[in-house]
């Protein structure tokens, strides 16, 4: 199914974990109907995948509708079930063994993903480093770029920005915060939704 990699193929994979669109964004329930939440998630995820630039786009999911969506948006699919951290870890290992040198994990609900191009391996000053974009509260991790030869333990959840920073140091990797304010807004709450609508 997979062709031998050549120097002309991307060395960086953009990995987008996506939950079922029908059950996504329950915290927006007071502001949006289920159909509107699903439509919003599809729109945001499409924007993230469209911003992959020269990176190879991949979606890790466990929902047939999401898998079909990914293929429609020219992303390849990794089928995995379970929680976010084990799913991302399994997908990361899959992409390592597929020959990618770097994996950029980006959430599918970024309001403005245009600065994802900063995470492309070929454009990074230090290709052995970890690059992180936090959420607007400097608590979560919206985008995380990790070289695939690192024994890196993903730690999404409360405090993940600090936890991923510590993990990079544990792996003896240089770590930096991305200078990309646009990536700080992910649409999780009604307050986020207000800010997102102001951008449009």
PyMOL commands that set and color helices and strands:
alter all, ss='L'
color gray80, all
select helices_A, chain A and resi 26-28+34-50+64-72+84-97+113-119+121-123+160-170+181-184+190-199
alter helices_A, ss='H'
color red, helices_A
select strands_A, chain A and resi 12-17+56-61+76-79+102-106+130-134+141-147+175-177
alter strands_A, ss='S'
color yellow, strands_A
deselect
rebuild
show_as cartoon
